[in-house]
Amino acid sequence: MTTLFLAATQNDEHLIRVFRDWDWQTYPVSLLFTFAYIDKYAALEEAIGLEPKCVMLDSGAWSAYRIGKVIDIDALLLEEKTGNWDEVVALDVIGDGDASKVNADYMRVQGSNAFPVFHFGESWELLDYYCEHWLKVGLGCCFVKSVSQSYWFYDKCFAKQWPHLFHSFGWATPNVLRRYPFASADTSSCLTAAARYGRWRSFGAMSVRGDALAVGIKAEVLAYLDIEREIQQKWKATLAPLLSQTEGGNKCIV
């Protein structure tokens, strides 16, 4: 069923406040960390311990692109081999689909299970290639200027390659998850929208913001878990035959 990953923010103290004393068994949360800030995972593990249902390692390409950092693909491969991660994302190159394909192929040849990402504006032949060689493909439309363009992109991806397993990168609103049978998706909104912008899914729009609201943001996490359960129920029958291909010990398949 659909797994909703909560993307960790760069604020260590904020994450510690939210997940300190979290009841992981009663409220199983899946987390995504970016390789560009891999130290955040280590800091959280040391400070409070982590018991997520699933944990995904993003290659960190977008984060690295924004700060001018270069990701070492071999270092990413070594991190995957630590066994800390249930799923890993192949290293894409922002704005260069051909280079992203080279990286995805290289990681696969090295024995990696990392799945590639197909971005808005890249060649549709690249999507066909990814779906031919990987059981799961990430879809990225975060750089698109309009919601209508993003919907157009997702519509076309599913029209071309459904049934196939897809992950939605960074766009996981309830409307999107209800519209498309994604195998997984990630979002940082429950950890950032309230603190930065006063947009609360659990309480509505409020002027209250800031890291001191960690207790309230715990309610945001619970609200996203409610969404995850709703989406899992909606797409259970649709995704079950496809997810059975990937079981093999992957605890993200529930």
VENQUI-V217962 format. One record per helix or strand of 3 or more residues. SS is the DSSP state (H for helix, E for strand). FROM is the first residue (numbers start at 1). TO is the last residue. If there is no record, write none. Layout:
BEGIN
SS	FROM	TO
SS	FROM	TO
END
This chain:
BEGIN
E	3	7
H	12	19
E	30	34
H	35	47
E	55	58
H	61	67
H	73	80
E	87	89
H	97	109
E	117	119
H	124	133
E	136	140
H	147	161
E	165	169
H	174	179
E	184	187
H	189	197
H	211	246
END
